[in-house]
Amino acid sequence: MSPKIAYLLSAFSVILISAEIEQDISVEESTSATLACSLKKTGQNKSYDMNGSEVTDFSFKDDGYYEAGIEGNYTRDDVREVVTDEITGLMWQDNEEAATVTKQWVTQANYDDGNYSDTTGDTATTYCENLVIDLYDDWRLPTITELMYILDYGNATNALDPAFAHTAQGLYWSSSDAVATEGSAAWTIDFPLGSSSYWASKNELRHIRCVRGSFSRGKNYTRDVETQIVTDRITGLEWQDNDVVAKNWEWAVKYCDALDLNGTGWRLPNMNELNFLVDREKCNTAIDDVFTVANNYPYWASTTVASDHNKIWAVNFRCGKTFTPDKNENTFYNVRCVRGGETVHKGLVLPSVMMYLLQ
């Protein structure tokens, strides 16, 4: 059987599996969802080369070329001042307090006593639990995964969809512990940039954006020993897992484009794809154990920083921090190529399997 035919059959199998997973989802109300589909697009729709210049002739296959993922879909209720993510079903606080209120993750007394998980008192957790907007009183502090899912890497001034009207220039708390700190710090998001590179000490004052509803991305990976490919059965993405390769960013893009691993059709993952590959409940190789080729070093994404086209996004897989290094030809980070997902190809929206067969 030819590699292309084998890949075609594999892709249709993933589609069927995804459909089965989706049928098993029980949704109690409109604000409950499980992600059993492609990840969202990053929001970047232009290509930028190693020098930060825009590429308009489709010759450089970065995030702006593929635009992999599904379109975000947000609805703002101007009366209630909430934003609903129509894909996940989550409802987000978006009143003035989402940009003005700051709280500690734990009180200073609990922090001093080492009670890092005790969120009683005047804390971010209790603020959300006591929040009432209109008739909604079931708010909570979001996880780091939920916060990352609303990032827009195409927005140069505020890494959120324009549906959000109130955002502060600062860090926002998540409910997720930073495991490397033994519980004394928690993950935060810097919304002006979109970075999750910060662990904030739990006694610090940080902003809060509460959420309501239930969301679980889930994890369901399988590894093919013969092909050395890991398949994410939730998103349908396939991940290279045969070798550790270090390149500068330009050659990382070209390497994935030329990769032939049980067929072609590979690309450098965008920031959403790479970010959601991280297992932030681990430190020291923060990736699922199904991956046999992994280390603690940074990996390139294909997403250029919207506010500075000379910088690129990357993820450190030691503990999952993100950062924005320069597009320097002498900077070498690891490469893990991806295949799959809905992509835009020279103005046409095509499933990745079709793109592969067209090559």
Secondary structure, DSSP 8 states (H G I E B T S, - for coil): --HHHHHHHHHHHHHHHHHHHHHT---SSTTEEE--S--B--S--SEE-TTS-EE-SS-S-SHHHH--SB---EEEETTTTEEEETTT--EEE-STHHHH-EEBSS-HHHHHTT-TT---SSBHHHHHHH--BTTB---B---HHHHHHTB-TT-SS-SB-TT-----SSEEEEEEE-GGGTTSEEEEEETTTTEEEEEEETTS-EE---EESEEE----EEEETTTTEEEETTT--EEE-S--EEE-HHHHHHHHHH--SSSS--B---HHHHHTTB-TT--SS-B-TT-SS--SSEEEEEEE-TT-TTBEEEEETTT--EE--B--TT--EEE--EE-SEEEETTEEEEHHHHHHH-
